[in-house]
Amino acid sequence: MNGEQNWKCAKCGAALEMKKVVFSYMGRSFGHEVPTCPECGRVLITKELALGRMAEVEILMEDK
């Protein structure tokens, strides 16, 4: 969240907190810290993360 925005959960209204979340893709798992709702556990995947790191991991896994 880098201090840019104070995101709130659309479901609960709680302020999001950075938390390490494990993602799975094609049978493999990787962890990354993302803004997460402490109440319901929903996560925010920013455009930068989706088009950056997650896209890189997707390409690496598909190439194997």
PyMOL Python script that loads the backbone (N, CA, C, O; Angstrom):
from pymol import cmd

cmd.read_pdbstr("""\
ATOM      1  N   MET A   1       0.823  -1.178   0.000  1.00  0.00           N
ATOM      2  CA  MET A   1       0.000   0.000   0.000  1.00  0.00           C
ATOM      3  C   MET A   1       0.869   1.244   0.000  1.00  0.00           C
ATOM      4  O   MET A   1       0.376   2.327  -0.315  1.00  0.00           O
ATOM      5  N   ASN A   2       2.096   1.132   0.329  1.00  0.00           N
ATOM      6  CA  ASN A   2       3.099   2.178   0.151  1.00  0.00           C
ATOM      7  C   ASN A   2       2.642   3.576   0.548  1.00  0.00           C
ATOM      8  O   ASN A   2       3.194   4.555   0.045  1.00  0.00           O
ATOM      9  N   GLY A   3       1.661   3.705   1.425  1.00  0.00           N
ATOM     10  CA  GLY A   3       1.216   5.011   1.860  1.00  0.00           C
ATOM     11  C   GLY A   3       0.444   5.793   0.810  1.00  0.00           C
ATOM     12  O   GLY A   3       0.041   6.929   1.061  1.00  0.00           O
ATOM     13  N   GLU A   4       0.232   5.204  -0.367  1.00  0.00           N
ATOM     14  CA  GLU A   4      -0.450   5.904  -1.441  1.00  0.00           C
ATOM     15  C   GLU A   4      -1.936   6.065  -1.159  1.00  0.00           C
ATOM     16  O   GLU A   4      -2.492   7.149  -1.336  1.00  0.00           O
ATOM     17  N   GLN A   5      -2.566   5.011  -0.728  1.00  0.00           N
ATOM     18  CA  GLN A   5      -4.000   5.021  -0.515  1.00  0.00           C
ATOM     19  C   GLN A   5      -4.320   4.313   0.785  1.00  0.00           C
ATOM     20  O   GLN A   5      -3.590   3.425   1.225  1.00  0.00           O
ATOM     21  N   ASN A   6      -5.415   4.718   1.388  1.00  0.00           N
ATOM     22  CA  ASN A   6      -5.926   4.021   2.562  1.00  0.00           C
ATOM     23  C   ASN A   6      -7.156   3.245   2.118  1.00  0.00           C
ATOM     24  O   ASN A   6      -8.288   3.696   2.289  1.00  0.00           O
ATOM     25  N   TRP A   7      -6.916   2.077   1.549  1.00  0.00           N
ATOM     26  CA  TRP A   7      -7.994   1.265   1.012  1.00  0.00           C
ATOM     27  C   TRP A   7      -8.861   0.714   2.128  1.00  0.00           C
ATOM     28  O   TRP A   7      -8.372   0.408   3.216  1.00  0.00           O
ATOM     29  N   LYS A   8     -10.158   0.588   1.849  1.00  0.00           N
ATOM     30  CA  LYS A   8     -11.102  -0.031   2.775  1.00  0.00           C
ATOM     31  C   LYS A   8     -11.819  -1.153   2.041  1.00  0.00           C
ATOM     32  O   LYS A   8     -12.011  -1.098   0.826  1.00  0.00           O
ATOM     33  N   CYS A   9     -12.208  -2.161   2.792  1.00  0.00           N
ATOM     34  CA  CYS A   9     -12.918  -3.310   2.238  1.00  0.00           C
ATOM     35  C   CYS A   9     -14.316  -2.879   1.786  1.00  0.00           C
ATOM     36  O   CYS A   9     -15.038  -2.217   2.531  1.00  0.00           O
ATOM     37  N   ALA A  10     -14.688  -3.256   0.569  1.00  0.00           N
ATOM     38  CA  ALA A  10     -16.011  -2.922   0.042  1.00  0.00           C
ATOM     39  C   ALA A  10     -17.101  -3.689   0.786  1.00  0.00           C
ATOM     40  O   ALA A  10     -18.236  -3.221   0.868  1.00  0.00           O
ATOM     41  N   LYS A  11     -16.773  -4.850   1.322  1.00  0.00           N
ATOM     42  CA  LYS A  11     -17.760  -5.671   2.021  1.00  0.00           C
ATOM     43  C   LYS A  11     -17.952  -5.223   3.470  1.00  0.00           C
ATOM     44  O   LYS A  11     -19.084  -5.048   3.924  1.00  0.00           O
ATOM     45  N   CYS A  12     -16.836  -5.036   4.202  1.00  0.00           N
ATOM     46  CA  CYS A  12     -16.884  -4.762   5.641  1.00  0.00           C
ATOM     47  C   CYS A  12     -16.673  -3.295   6.005  1.00  0.00           C
ATOM     48  O   CYS A  12     -17.166  -2.821   7.028  1.00  0.00           O
ATOM     49  N   GLY A  13     -15.942  -2.590   5.164  1.00  0.00           N
ATOM     50  CA  GLY A  13     -15.590  -1.216   5.477  1.00  0.00           C
ATOM     51  C   GLY A  13     -14.345  -1.091   6.342  1.00  0.00           C
ATOM     52  O   GLY A  13     -13.957   0.018   6.709  1.00  0.00           O
ATOM     53  N   ALA A  14     -13.714  -2.217   6.674  1.00  0.00           N
ATOM     54  CA  ALA A  14     -12.508  -2.197   7.509  1.00  0.00           C
ATOM     55  C   ALA A  14     -11.302  -1.744   6.678  1.00  0.00           C
ATOM     56  O   ALA A  14     -11.235  -1.999   5.475  1.00  0.00           O
ATOM     57  N   ALA A  15     -10.368  -1.078   7.325  1.00  0.00           N
ATOM     58  CA  ALA A  15      -9.137  -0.655   6.652  1.00  0.00           C
ATOM     59  C   ALA A  15      -8.293  -1.884   6.319  1.00  0.00           C
ATOM     60  O   ALA A  15      -8.133  -2.775   7.154  1.00  0.00           O
ATOM     61  N   LEU A  16      -7.758  -1.931   5.105  1.00  0.00           N
ATOM     62  CA  LEU A  16      -6.945  -3.068   4.682  1.00  0.00           C
ATOM     63  C   LEU A  16      -5.562  -2.991   5.314  1.00  0.00           C
ATOM     64  O   LEU A  16      -5.013  -1.909   5.522  1.00  0.00           O
ATOM     65  N   GLU A  17      -5.011  -4.166   5.616  1.00  0.00           N
ATOM     66  CA  GLU A  17      -3.685  -4.288   6.220  1.00  0.00           C
ATOM     67  C   GLU A  17      -2.835  -5.196   5.346  1.00  0.00           C
ATOM     68  O   GLU A  17      -3.346  -6.136   4.736  1.00  0.00           O
ATOM     69  N   MET A  18      -1.530  -4.916   5.284  1.00  0.00           N
ATOM     70  CA  MET A  18      -0.629  -5.755   4.508  1.00  0.00           C
ATOM     71  C   MET A  18      -0.471  -7.111   5.196  1.00  0.00           C
ATOM     72  O   MET A  18      -0.229  -7.185   6.401  1.00  0.00           O
ATOM     73  N   LYS A  19      -0.613  -8.182   4.412  1.00  0.00           N
ATOM     74  CA  LYS A  19      -0.504  -9.537   4.938  1.00  0.00           C
ATOM     75  C   LYS A  19       0.032 -10.441   3.835  1.00  0.00           C
ATOM     76  O   LYS A  19      -0.318 -10.275   2.666  1.00  0.00           O
ATOM     77  N   LYS A  20       0.877 -11.394   4.205  1.00  0.00           N
ATOM     78  CA  LYS A  20       1.389 -12.349   3.223  1.00  0.00           C
ATOM     79  C   LYS A  20       0.280 -13.351   2.894  1.00  0.00           C
ATOM     80  O   LYS A  20      -0.300 -13.981   3.778  1.00  0.00           O
ATOM     81  N   VAL A  21       0.009 -13.476   1.601  1.00  0.00           N
ATOM     82  CA  VAL A  21      -1.031 -14.372   1.108  1.00  0.00           C
ATOM     83  C   VAL A  21      -0.380 -15.362   0.155  1.00  0.00           C
ATOM     84  O   VAL A  21       0.502 -14.995  -0.621  1.00  0.00           O
ATOM     85  N   VAL A  22      -0.813 -16.608   0.212  1.00  0.00           N
ATOM     86  CA  VAL A  22      -0.290 -17.644  -0.673  1.00  0.00           C
ATOM     87  C   VAL A  22      -1.246 -17.802  -1.846  1.00  0.00           C
ATOM     88  O   VAL A  22      -2.442 -18.031  -1.664  1.00  0.00           O
ATOM     89  N   PHE A  23      -0.701 -17.675  -3.054  1.00  0.00           N
ATOM     90  CA  PHE A  23      -1.457 -17.845  -4.285  1.00  0.00           C
ATOM     91  C   PHE A  23      -1.066 -19.168  -4.919  1.00  0.00           C
ATOM     92  O   PHE A  23       0.079 -19.602  -4.793  1.00  0.00           O
ATOM     93  N   SER A  24      -2.009 -19.814  -5.600  1.00  0.00           N
ATOM     94  CA  SER A  24      -1.733 -21.065  -6.311  1.00  0.00           C
ATOM     95  C   SER A  24      -2.051 -20.884  -7.782  1.00  0.00           C
ATOM     96  O   SER A  24      -3.045 -20.257  -8.147  1.00  0.00           O
ATOM     97  N   TYR A  25      -1.181 -21.451  -8.629  1.00  0.00           N
ATOM     98  CA  TYR A  25      -1.385 -21.394 -10.069  1.00  0.00           C
ATOM     99  C   TYR A  25      -0.720 -22.600 -10.695  1.00  0.00           C
ATOM    100  O   TYR A  25       0.465 -22.848 -10.477  1.00  0.00           O
ATOM    101  N   MET A  26      -1.473 -23.341 -11.464  1.00  0.00           N
ATOM    102  CA  MET A  26      -0.971 -24.524 -12.148  1.00  0.00           C
ATOM    103  C   MET A  26      -0.262 -25.488 -11.193  1.00  0.00           C
ATOM    104  O   MET A  26       0.789 -26.037 -11.524  1.00  0.00           O
ATOM    105  N   GLY A  27      -0.838 -25.686 -10.022  1.00  0.00           N
ATOM    106  CA  GLY A  27      -0.291 -26.635  -9.068  1.00  0.00           C
ATOM    107  C   GLY A  27       0.897 -26.135  -8.264  1.00  0.00           C
ATOM    108  O   GLY A  27       1.452 -26.880  -7.456  1.00  0.00           O
ATOM    109  N   ARG A  28       1.294 -24.896  -8.470  1.00  0.00           N
ATOM    110  CA  ARG A  28       2.416 -24.307  -7.726  1.00  0.00           C
ATOM    111  C   ARG A  28       1.896 -23.166  -6.865  1.00  0.00           C
ATOM    112  O   ARG A  28       0.875 -22.554  -7.177  1.00  0.00           O
ATOM    113  N   SER A  29       2.599 -22.889  -5.791  1.00  0.00           N
ATOM    114  CA  SER A  29       2.196 -21.827  -4.881  1.00  0.00           C
ATOM    115  C   SER A  29       3.325 -20.823  -4.709  1.00  0.00           C
ATOM    116  O   SER A  29       4.503 -21.170  -4.784  1.00  0.00           O
ATOM    117  N   PHE A  30       2.944 -19.582  -4.478  1.00  0.00           N
ATOM    118  CA  PHE A  30       3.904 -18.532  -4.174  1.00  0.00           C
ATOM    119  C   PHE A  30       3.226 -17.528  -3.256  1.00  0.00           C
ATOM    120  O   PHE A  30       2.010 -17.346  -3.317  1.00  0.00           O
ATOM    121  N   GLY A  31       4.005 -16.883  -2.412  1.00  0.00           N
ATOM    122  CA  GLY A  31       3.467 -15.921  -1.466  1.00  0.00           C
ATOM    123  C   GLY A  31       3.845 -14.500  -1.827  1.00  0.00           C
ATOM    124  O   GLY A  31       4.886 -14.252  -2.435  1.00  0.00           O
ATOM    125  N   HIS A  32       2.979 -13.566  -1.443  1.00  0.00           N
ATOM    126  CA  HIS A  32       3.239 -12.151  -1.692  1.00  0.00           C
ATOM    127  C   HIS A  32       2.429 -11.344  -0.681  1.00  0.00           C
ATOM    128  O   HIS A  32       1.310 -11.724  -0.337  1.00  0.00           O
ATOM    129  N   GLU A  33       2.984 -10.241  -0.210  1.00  0.00           N
ATOM    130  CA  GLU A  33       2.249  -9.365   0.701  1.00  0.00           C
ATOM    131  C   GLU A  33       1.298  -8.484  -0.089  1.00  0.00           C
ATOM    132  O   GLU A  33       1.707  -7.768  -1.003  1.00  0.00           O
ATOM    133  N   VAL A  34       0.022  -8.546   0.276  1.00  0.00           N
ATOM    134  CA  VAL A  34      -1.004  -7.753  -0.390  1.00  0.00           C
ATOM    135  C   VAL A  34      -1.926  -7.133   0.653  1.00  0.00           C
ATOM    136  O   VAL A  34      -2.023  -7.638   1.771  1.00  0.00           O
ATOM    137  N   PRO A  35      -2.604  -6.044   0.298  1.00  0.00           N
ATOM    138  CA  PRO A  35      -3.586  -5.455   1.209  1.00  0.00           C
ATOM    139  C   PRO A  35      -4.725  -6.456   1.426  1.00  0.00           C
ATOM    140  O   PRO A  35      -5.310  -6.964   0.470  1.00  0.00           O
ATOM    141  N   THR A  36      -5.029  -6.730   2.696  1.00  0.00           N
ATOM    142  CA  THR A  36      -6.019  -7.744   3.063  1.00  0.00           C
ATOM    143  C   THR A  36      -6.953  -7.193   4.126  1.00  0.00           C
ATOM    144  O   THR A  36      -6.532  -6.446   5.010  1.00  0.00           O
ATOM    145  N   CYS A  37      -8.228  -7.565   4.037  1.00  0.00           N
ATOM    146  CA  CYS A  37      -9.203  -7.150   5.047  1.00  0.00           C
ATOM    147  C   CYS A  37      -9.016  -8.017   6.291  1.00  0.00           C
ATOM    148  O   CYS A  37      -9.058  -9.244   6.199  1.00  0.00           O
ATOM    149  N   PRO A  38      -8.812  -7.394   7.450  1.00  0.00           N
ATOM    150  CA  PRO A  38      -8.642  -8.178   8.676  1.00  0.00           C
ATOM    151  C   PRO A  38      -9.952  -8.804   9.159  1.00  0.00           C
ATOM    152  O   PRO A  38      -9.931  -9.715   9.987  1.00  0.00           O
ATOM    153  N   GLU A  39     -11.080  -8.328   8.654  1.00  0.00           N
ATOM    154  CA  GLU A  39     -12.385  -8.847   9.067  1.00  0.00           C
ATOM    155  C   GLU A  39     -12.804 -10.081   8.262  1.00  0.00           C
ATOM    156  O   GLU A  39     -13.081 -11.135   8.835  1.00  0.00           O
ATOM    157  N   CYS A  40     -12.850  -9.946   6.934  1.00  0.00           N
ATOM    158  CA  CYS A  40     -13.373 -11.031   6.094  1.00  0.00           C
ATOM    159  C   CYS A  40     -12.302 -11.757   5.293  1.00  0.00           C
ATOM    160  O   CYS A  40     -12.578 -12.816   4.728  1.00  0.00           O
ATOM    161  N   GLY A  41     -11.075 -11.211   5.226  1.00  0.00           N
ATOM    162  CA  GLY A  41      -9.985 -11.879   4.540  1.00  0.00           C
ATOM    163  C   GLY A  41      -9.888 -11.603   3.048  1.00  0.00           C
ATOM    164  O   GLY A  41      -9.009 -12.148   2.381  1.00  0.00           O
ATOM    165  N   ARG A  42     -10.772 -10.770   2.509  1.00  0.00           N
ATOM    166  CA  ARG A  42     -10.661 -10.429   1.083  1.00  0.00           C
ATOM    167  C   ARG A  42      -9.356  -9.709   0.827  1.00  0.00           C
ATOM    168  O   ARG A  42      -8.860  -8.973   1.679  1.00  0.00           O
ATOM    169  N   VAL A  43      -8.796  -9.931  -0.372  1.00  0.00           N
ATOM    170  CA  VAL A  43      -7.526  -9.291  -0.718  1.00  0.00           C
ATOM    171  C   VAL A  43      -7.723  -8.323  -1.884  1.00  0.00           C
ATOM    172  O   VAL A  43      -8.644  -8.471  -2.687  1.00  0.00           O
ATOM    173  N   LEU A  44      -6.842  -7.339  -1.955  1.00  0.00           N
ATOM    174  CA  LEU A  44      -6.836  -6.377  -3.049  1.00  0.00           C
ATOM    175  C   LEU A  44      -5.641  -6.697  -3.933  1.00  0.00           C
ATOM    176  O   LEU A  44      -4.494  -6.647  -3.489  1.00  0.00           O
ATOM    177  N   ILE A  45      -5.920  -7.025  -5.183  1.00  0.00           N
ATOM    178  CA  ILE A  45      -4.860  -7.250  -6.164  1.00  0.00           C
ATOM    179  C   ILE A  45      -4.797  -5.984  -7.010  1.00  0.00           C
ATOM    180  O   ILE A  45      -5.690  -5.712  -7.813  1.00  0.00           O
ATOM    181  N   THR A  46      -3.739  -5.224  -6.819  1.00  0.00           N
ATOM    182  CA  THR A  46      -3.600  -3.979  -7.568  1.00  0.00           C
ATOM    183  C   THR A  46      -3.270  -4.268  -9.029  1.00  0.00           C
ATOM    184  O   THR A  46      -2.788  -5.349  -9.367  1.00  0.00           O
ATOM    185  N   LYS A  47      -3.532  -3.305  -9.874  1.00  0.00           N
ATOM    186  CA  LYS A  47      -3.218  -3.436 -11.293  1.00  0.00           C
ATOM    187  C   LYS A  47      -1.727  -3.676 -11.482  1.00  0.00           C
ATOM    188  O   LYS A  47      -1.317  -4.476 -12.323  1.00  0.00           O
ATOM    189  N   GLU A  48      -0.921  -2.974 -10.691  1.00  0.00           N
ATOM    190  CA  GLU A  48       0.528  -3.120 -10.790  1.00  0.00           C
ATOM    191  C   GLU A  48       0.975  -4.538 -10.461  1.00  0.00           C
ATOM    192  O   GLU A  48       1.846  -5.088 -11.136  1.00  0.00           O
ATOM    193  N   LEU A  49       0.387  -5.129  -9.433  1.00  0.00           N
ATOM    194  CA  LEU A  49       0.740  -6.502  -9.057  1.00  0.00           C
ATOM    195  C   LEU A  49       0.265  -7.489 -10.116  1.00  0.00           C
ATOM    196  O   LEU A  49       1.002  -8.405 -10.483  1.00  0.00           O
ATOM    197  N   ALA A  50      -0.947  -7.315 -10.607  1.00  0.00           N
ATOM    198  CA  ALA A  50      -1.504  -8.234 -11.598  1.00  0.00           C
ATOM    199  C   ALA A  50      -0.710  -8.203 -12.902  1.00  0.00           C
ATOM    200  O   ALA A  50      -0.446  -9.250 -13.493  1.00  0.00           O
ATOM    201  N   LEU A  51      -0.331  -7.015 -13.349  1.00  0.00           N
ATOM    202  CA  LEU A  51       0.382  -6.889 -14.615  1.00  0.00           C
ATOM    203  C   LEU A  51       1.893  -7.020 -14.458  1.00  0.00           C
ATOM    204  O   LEU A  51       2.616  -7.161 -15.445  1.00  0.00           O
ATOM    205  N   GLY A  52       2.366  -6.973 -13.215  1.00  0.00           N
ATOM    206  CA  GLY A  52       3.797  -7.067 -12.946  1.00  0.00           C
ATOM    207  C   GLY A  52       4.197  -8.451 -12.474  1.00  0.00           C
ATOM    208  O   GLY A  52       4.364  -9.372 -13.273  1.00  0.00           O
ATOM    209  N   ARG A  53       4.348  -8.582 -11.181  1.00  0.00           N
ATOM    210  CA  ARG A  53       4.870  -9.815 -10.577  1.00  0.00           C
ATOM    211  C   ARG A  53       4.025 -11.045 -10.906  1.00  0.00           C
ATOM    212  O   ARG A  53       4.568 -12.101 -11.231  1.00  0.00           O
ATOM    213  N   MET A  54       2.705 -10.914 -10.825  1.00  0.00           N
ATOM    214  CA  MET A  54       1.856 -12.077 -11.090  1.00  0.00           C
ATOM    215  C   MET A  54       1.964 -12.516 -12.547  1.00  0.00           C
ATOM    216  O   MET A  54       1.958 -13.714 -12.831  1.00  0.00           O
ATOM    217  N   ALA A  55       2.060 -11.578 -13.459  1.00  0.00           N
ATOM    218  CA  ALA A  55       2.211 -11.917 -14.876  1.00  0.00           C
ATOM    219  C   ALA A  55       3.546 -12.611 -15.118  1.00  0.00           C
ATOM    220  O   ALA A  55       3.626 -13.552 -15.907  1.00  0.00           O
ATOM    221  N   GLU A  56       4.604 -12.142 -14.434  1.00  0.00           N
ATOM    222  CA  GLU A  56       5.926 -12.773 -14.573  1.00  0.00           C
ATOM    223  C   GLU A  56       5.894 -14.214 -14.098  1.00  0.00           C
ATOM    224  O   GLU A  56       6.421 -15.104 -14.767  1.00  0.00           O
ATOM    225  N   VAL A  57       5.281 -14.448 -12.950  1.00  0.00           N
ATOM    226  CA  VAL A  57       5.192 -15.810 -12.398  1.00  0.00           C
ATOM    227  C   VAL A  57       4.377 -16.694 -13.322  1.00  0.00           C
ATOM    228  O   VAL A  57       4.736 -17.848 -13.556  1.00  0.00           O
ATOM    229  N   GLU A  58       3.279 -16.161 -13.851  1.00  0.00           N
ATOM    230  CA  GLU A  58       2.435 -16.919 -14.781  1.00  0.00           C
ATOM    231  C   GLU A  58       3.241 -17.358 -16.013  1.00  0.00           C
ATOM    232  O   GLU A  58       3.157 -18.514 -16.430  1.00  0.00           O
ATOM    233  N   ILE A  59       4.002 -16.456 -16.581  1.00  0.00           N
ATOM    234  CA  ILE A  59       4.812 -16.780 -17.763  1.00  0.00           C
ATOM    235  C   ILE A  59       5.858 -17.846 -17.425  1.00  0.00           C
ATOM    236  O   ILE A  59       6.044 -18.802 -18.178  1.00  0.00           O
ATOM    237  N   LEU A  60       6.538 -17.674 -16.286  1.00  0.00           N
ATOM    238  CA  LEU A  60       7.555 -18.658 -15.882  1.00  0.00           C
ATOM    239  C   LEU A  60       6.967 -20.040 -15.702  1.00  0.00           C
ATOM    240  O   LEU A  60       7.573 -21.029 -16.115  1.00  0.00           O
ATOM    241  N   MET A  61       5.784 -20.126 -15.085  1.00  0.00           N
ATOM    242  CA  MET A  61       5.172 -21.430 -14.829  1.00  0.00           C
ATOM    243  C   MET A  61       4.638 -22.065 -16.109  1.00  0.00           C
ATOM    244  O   MET A  61       4.687 -23.285 -16.264  1.00  0.00           O
ATOM    245  N   GLU A  62       4.133 -21.254 -17.016  1.00  0.00           N
ATOM    246  CA  GLU A  62       3.614 -21.808 -18.266  1.00  0.00           C
ATOM    247  C   GLU A  62       4.723 -22.294 -19.176  1.00  0.00           C
ATOM    248  O   GLU A  62       4.508 -23.192 -19.990  1.00  0.00           O
ATOM    249  N   ASP A  63       5.913 -21.710 -19.048  1.00  0.00           N
ATOM    250  CA  ASP A  63       7.045 -22.113 -19.872  1.00  0.00           C
ATOM    251  C   ASP A  63       7.629 -23.454 -19.438  1.00  0.00           C
ATOM    252  O   ASP A  63       8.348 -24.093 -20.205  1.00  0.00           O
ATOM    253  N   LYS A  64       7.330 -23.880 -18.228  1.00  0.00           N
ATOM    254  CA  LYS A  64       7.896 -25.150 -17.721  1.00  0.00           C
ATOM    255  C   LYS A  64       7.099 -26.326 -18.190  1.00  0.00           C
ATOM    256  O   LYS A  64       7.429 -27.465 -17.861  1.00  0.00           O
TER     257      LYS A  64
END
""", "prot")
cmd.dss("prot")
cmd.show_as("cartoon", "prot")
cmd.util.cbc("prot")
cmd.orient("prot")
